[in-house]
Amino acid sequence: MRSLNSKGFTLIELTIVIALFSLVSTLLLFNVSKPKAFADITSSEDLIISTLKEVQSKSMLGGLEGLVQPTTFGVHFEQDKYVLFRGTIYNPADSYNLEAPLKPNLSFSQINLPNQNVIFSRLSGEVQGFVSTQNSFTLLEKNTSETRIFTIDRFGAINVN
């Protein structure tokens, strides 16, 4: 029991306030990180789609100015990056390759593509060597386990679930 002259808080009161503060802080931390994870996966999804469409357009046009022979272009997928390349076979040593790394909290999983590549045909823009059972890959946000499954049809149209 408190006397009328005592000032301050008891140990129990301080413990309760600290516990409540910790609980509220934890809830806020999780709710603040979710929108960032959502923004990361959504912006990467948009970038991957636009990259695939750009590569398809380059293949349909036959390549860049300055190339002697018109060529095809493709995208090679690895766990932590994707690589734009020219030709029908991915060569990691080609100086033309353009690497696009994923953010540290993202990765590709279940890359179900022939040789982990999507290669577009010249003029038509269709996917070369298309196999209907090998036409998808998954983008994973590691912190929230949110995924986006990309499926590409033989004409190069991209569907994301």
C-alpha positions as a LaTeX table, in Angstrom:
\begin{tabular}{lrrr}
\hline
Residue & $x$ (\AA) & $y$ (\AA) & $z$ (\AA) \\
\hline
Met1 & 0.00 & 0.00 & 0.00 \\
Arg2 & 1.25 & 3.45 & $-0.87$ \\
Ser3 & 1.56 & 6.24 & 1.55 \\
Leu4 & 0.31 & 9.64 & 0.57 \\
Asn5 & 3.84 & 11.03 & 0.36 \\
Ser6 & 5.33 & 8.36 & $-2.00$ \\
Lys7 & 6.00 & 9.38 & $-5.58$ \\
Gly8 & 6.91 & 7.33 & $-8.66$ \\
Phe9 & 5.85 & 4.00 & $-10.13$ \\
Thr10 & 6.01 & 0.49 & $-8.74$ \\
Leu11 & 8.05 & $-2.22$ & $-10.43$ \\
Ile12 & 4.86 & $-3.97$ & $-11.61$ \\
Glu13 & 3.57 & $-0.79$ & $-13.27$ \\
Leu14 & 6.89 & $-0.26$ & $-15.07$ \\
Thr15 & 6.98 & $-3.90$ & $-16.21$ \\
Ile16 & 3.47 & $-3.67$ & $-17.65$ \\
Val17 & 4.28 & $-0.46$ & $-19.54$ \\
Ile18 & 7.50 & $-1.93$ & $-20.98$ \\
Ala19 & 5.67 & $-5.11$ & $-22.05$ \\
Leu20 & 2.92 & $-3.11$ & $-23.78$ \\
Phe21 & 5.49 & $-0.88$ & $-25.48$ \\
Ser22 & 7.37 & $-3.96$ & $-26.74$ \\
Leu23 & 4.18 & $-5.54$ & $-28.08$ \\
Val24 & 3.13 & $-2.39$ & $-29.95$ \\
Ser25 & 6.66 & $-1.93$ & $-31.36$ \\
Thr26 & 6.74 & $-5.51$ & $-32.62$ \\
Leu27 & 3.36 & $-5.17$ & $-34.31$ \\
Leu28 & 4.39 & $-1.92$ & $-35.98$ \\
Leu29 & 7.66 & $-3.40$ & $-37.21$ \\
Phe30 & 5.91 & $-6.30$ & $-38.95$ \\
Asn31 & 3.25 & $-4.04$ & $-40.46$ \\
Val32 & 5.86 & $-1.60$ & $-41.76$ \\
Ser33 & 8.00 & $-4.30$ & $-43.42$ \\
Lys34 & 5.08 & $-5.93$ & $-45.28$ \\
Pro35 & 4.42 & $-2.99$ & $-47.62$ \\
Lys36 & 8.13 & $-2.81$ & $-48.50$ \\
Ala37 & 8.19 & $-6.52$ & $-49.34$ \\
Phe38 & 5.05 & $-6.10$ & $-51.44$ \\
Ala39 & 6.56 & $-3.10$ & $-53.24$ \\
Asp40 & 9.82 & $-5.00$ & $-53.90$ \\
Ile41 & 8.12 & $-8.02$ & $-55.45$ \\
Thr42 & 5.66 & $-5.91$ & $-57.44$ \\
Ser43 & 8.33 & $-3.61$ & $-58.89$ \\
Ser44 & 10.53 & $-6.59$ & $-59.77$ \\
Glu45 & 7.56 & $-8.31$ & $-61.41$ \\
Asp46 & 6.96 & $-5.25$ & $-63.60$ \\
Leu47 & 10.64 & $-4.98$ & $-64.49$ \\
Ile48 & 10.89 & $-8.67$ & $-65.45$ \\
Ile49 & 7.80 & $-8.43$ & $-67.67$ \\
Ser50 & 9.08 & $-5.30$ & $-69.42$ \\
Thr51 & 12.52 & $-6.91$ & $-69.90$ \\
Leu52 & 11.00 & $-10.02$ & $-71.49$ \\
Lys53 & 8.88 & $-7.85$ & $-73.81$ \\
Glu54 & 11.91 & $-5.73$ & $-74.76$ \\
Val55 & 13.99 & $-8.82$ & $-75.56$ \\
Gln56 & 11.12 & $-10.23$ & $-77.62$ \\
Ser57 & 10.91 & $-6.95$ & $-79.58$ \\
Lys58 & 14.67 & $-6.96$ & $-80.21$ \\
Ser59 & 14.42 & $-10.49$ & $-81.57$ \\
Met60 & 11.52 & $-9.58$ & $-83.82$ \\
Leu61 & 13.50 & $-6.64$ & $-85.21$ \\
Gly62 & 16.64 & $-8.74$ & $-85.64$ \\
Gly63 & 18.80 & $-6.98$ & $-83.13$ \\
Leu64 & 20.60 & $-3.74$ & $-82.60$ \\
Glu65 & 22.11 & $-1.32$ & $-85.02$ \\
Gly66 & 25.68 & $-2.19$ & $-85.89$ \\
Leu67 & 25.22 & $-5.98$ & $-85.88$ \\
Val68 & 26.36 & $-7.54$ & $-89.14$ \\
Gln69 & 23.99 & $-10.50$ & $-88.89$ \\
Pro70 & 20.46 & $-10.18$ & $-87.50$ \\
Thr71 & 20.19 & $-12.30$ & $-84.38$ \\
Thr72 & 17.85 & $-13.59$ & $-81.72$ \\
Phe73 & 17.84 & $-12.58$ & $-78.07$ \\
Gly74 & 16.94 & $-14.32$ & $-74.84$ \\
Val75 & 16.87 & $-14.13$ & $-71.06$ \\
His76 & 18.72 & $-16.58$ & $-68.80$ \\
Phe77 & 17.45 & $-17.03$ & $-65.22$ \\
Glu78 & 19.51 & $-17.88$ & $-62.15$ \\
Gln79 & 18.51 & $-17.87$ & $-58.49$ \\
Asp80 & 19.64 & $-14.30$ & $-57.75$ \\
Lys81 & 19.63 & $-12.62$ & $-61.19$ \\
Tyr82 & 18.56 & $-12.75$ & $-64.80$ \\
Val83 & 20.77 & $-12.10$ & $-67.81$ \\
Leu84 & 19.86 & $-10.67$ & $-71.22$ \\
Phe85 & 21.88 & $-12.35$ & $-73.97$ \\
Arg86 & 22.06 & $-12.57$ & $-77.73$ \\
Gly87 & 22.05 & $-15.72$ & $-79.84$ \\
Thr88 & 20.38 & $-19.07$ & $-79.38$ \\
Ile89 & 22.71 & $-20.34$ & $-76.64$ \\
Tyr90 & 23.51 & $-18.56$ & $-73.39$ \\
Asn91 & 27.25 & $-17.97$ & $-73.04$ \\
Pro92 & 28.17 & $-16.51$ & $-69.62$ \\
Ala93 & 31.43 & $-15.11$ & $-71.07$ \\
Asp94 & 29.76 & $-13.05$ & $-73.83$ \\
Ser95 & 30.59 & $-9.35$ & $-73.34$ \\
Tyr96 & 27.15 & $-8.38$ & $-74.69$ \\
Asn97 & 25.37 & $-10.00$ & $-71.71$ \\
Leu98 & 23.51 & $-7.62$ & $-69.45$ \\
Glu99 & 22.99 & $-8.87$ & $-65.88$ \\
Ala100 & 20.07 & $-7.69$ & $-63.78$ \\
Pro101 & 20.50 & $-8.72$ & $-60.12$ \\
Leu102 & 17.47 & $-9.18$ & $-57.89$ \\
Lys103 & 17.09 & $-7.37$ & $-54.58$ \\
Pro104 & 18.58 & $-9.34$ & $-51.66$ \\
Asn105 & 15.13 & $-10.29$ & $-50.32$ \\
Leu106 & 14.06 & $-11.79$ & $-53.67$ \\
Ser107 & 15.05 & $-14.93$ & $-55.53$ \\
Phe108 & 13.93 & $-17.11$ & $-58.40$ \\
Ser109 & 12.76 & $-20.55$ & $-57.39$ \\
Gln110 & 11.36 & $-23.38$ & $-59.45$ \\
Ile111 & 12.87 & $-22.19$ & $-62.73$ \\
Asn112 & 11.06 & $-24.53$ & $-65.09$ \\
Leu113 & 12.46 & $-23.43$ & $-68.47$ \\
Pro114 & 14.61 & $-25.26$ & $-71.02$ \\
Asn115 & 18.20 & $-24.63$ & $-69.83$ \\
Gln116 & 16.75 & $-21.86$ & $-67.64$ \\
Asn117 & 16.35 & $-19.72$ & $-70.79$ \\
Val118 & 13.62 & $-17.96$ & $-72.72$ \\
Ile119 & 14.79 & $-17.35$ & $-76.29$ \\
Phe120 & 12.62 & $-15.50$ & $-78.80$ \\
Ser121 & 12.61 & $-16.27$ & $-82.54$ \\
Arg122 & 13.52 & $-13.66$ & $-85.10$ \\
Leu123 & 10.63 & $-11.97$ & $-86.88$ \\
Ser124 & 7.82 & $-13.95$ & $-85.18$ \\
Gly125 & 8.85 & $-13.36$ & $-81.56$ \\
Glu126 & 7.70 & $-16.86$ & $-80.62$ \\
Val127 & 9.54 & $-18.76$ & $-77.88$ \\
Gln128 & 12.14 & $-21.03$ & $-79.47$ \\
Gly129 & 11.94 & $-24.68$ & $-78.43$ \\
Phe130 & 8.71 & $-24.07$ & $-76.54$ \\
Val131 & 7.67 & $-26.95$ & $-74.28$ \\
Ser132 & 4.30 & $-26.54$ & $-72.58$ \\
Thr133 & 5.52 & $-28.33$ & $-69.44$ \\
Gln134 & 8.64 & $-26.13$ & $-69.20$ \\
Asn135 & 7.32 & $-22.59$ & $-69.42$ \\
Ser136 & 7.34 & $-21.05$ & $-65.95$ \\
Phe137 & 9.44 & $-19.66$ & $-63.12$ \\
Thr138 & 8.65 & $-18.33$ & $-59.66$ \\
Leu139 & 9.75 & $-15.09$ & $-58.00$ \\
Leu140 & 9.94 & $-15.47$ & $-54.21$ \\
Glu141 & 10.04 & $-12.77$ & $-51.53$ \\
Lys142 & 12.10 & $-14.48$ & $-48.81$ \\
Asn143 & 10.79 & $-12.57$ & $-45.76$ \\
Thr144 & 7.06 & $-12.97$ & $-46.40$ \\
Ser145 & 7.17 & $-16.08$ & $-48.63$ \\
Glu146 & 5.00 & $-14.23$ & $-51.15$ \\
Thr147 & 5.41 & $-15.65$ & $-54.66$ \\
Arg148 & 4.64 & $-14.66$ & $-58.23$ \\
Ile149 & 4.48 & $-17.42$ & $-60.82$ \\
Phe150 & 5.35 & $-16.31$ & $-64.35$ \\
Thr151 & 4.06 & $-18.45$ & $-67.22$ \\
Ile152 & 5.06 & $-17.80$ & $-70.82$ \\
Asp153 & 3.08 & $-19.20$ & $-73.75$ \\
Arg154 & 4.58 & $-20.15$ & $-77.12$ \\
Phe155 & 3.85 & $-16.68$ & $-78.53$ \\
Gly156 & 5.73 & $-14.96$ & $-75.70$ \\
Ala157 & 2.66 & $-13.73$ & $-73.83$ \\
Ile158 & 3.34 & $-13.55$ & $-70.08$ \\
Asn159 & 0.84 & $-14.44$ & $-67.38$ \\
Val160 & 1.57 & $-13.78$ & $-63.69$ \\
Asn161 & $-0.28$ & $-15.41$ & $-60.80$ \\
\hline
\end{tabular}
